[in-house]
């Protein structure tokens, strides 16, 4: 085998790590965009989880942030309806 050509598993693991890096970056961006909804301590803890446990922390944050965004949207709709009435 040619040592200059990477093996199949080298390519696969490189793709996995690139995907994990992209997932962590997306999670950090969404975390920083929604920090007003969280307190500073919660934001810091989520950031640490995303940094030190990239795959698990980012995945859990993205799943829980969807729920947080839905709850905020529901709260805004309820407040708008109460204000209109």
N, C-alpha and C positions, 0 to 999 in steps of 0.2 A: 504494500500500500504506500501511496505517496504521502509523506508526512506533511506536505503543504496543503493537502486537501482535507478539510475537516470530515470526521466520520458522521454518520447519520445521527447518532445520539448527541454529538456535540451541537449539531444544528438544532435538534429538538429541544435540548436544555437551554440553548441560547434563546430560542423563541419563547420558552416558558418564562425565562427571566425577564425578557423584554415585555411580555404581557403583564407580568407582575409589576414591573416598574410603571407601565402605563396605568394600570389599575390603581396603584398607590398615588400617582400624580393626580389622577381624576378625583380620587377620594379626598386628597388634601385640598384641591381647588373647591370642591363642594363644601368641605368643612369650613374653609375660610369664608365662603360666601354666605353660610348660614350661621356664623358665629353670634349674630345678634339674637338668634332664637335660643342659644345655649349660653350658659354662664361661662366666664373665663376659665374656671377650673375644669368644667366638662370639656371645653374646647381643647385645653392643654392635654387632658387625659386621652381624648380621641386622637390628637396629633401624635402623642407618644405611641399609642397602639398602632397607628398606621405606619409610623417610622420603624418600630422595633419588631412588629409582626406584620409585614407588608401584605401578604396574601389574606390572612384571616382578618386582620384589623380593617383593611380596606373593604373587603367583602361585607363584613358585618356593618361597617359604617354606611356603606351605600344602601344596604337593605333597611337599616333603621332610619336613615335620613329620608327615604321615600315615605315612611310612615309619619315622620315629623312634618314633612312638607304637606302631606294630606291633612294632617290635624290642623296645621296653620291655615290652610285654605278653607277648611270647614269652619274654623273659628272666625275667619274674615267674612265668610258668607253669612254666618249667623249674626255677626255684628252689623253688617250692612242691611240685613232684613229688619233687625230691631230698630235701626236708625231710620229706615224708610217708613216704618209703621208708626 
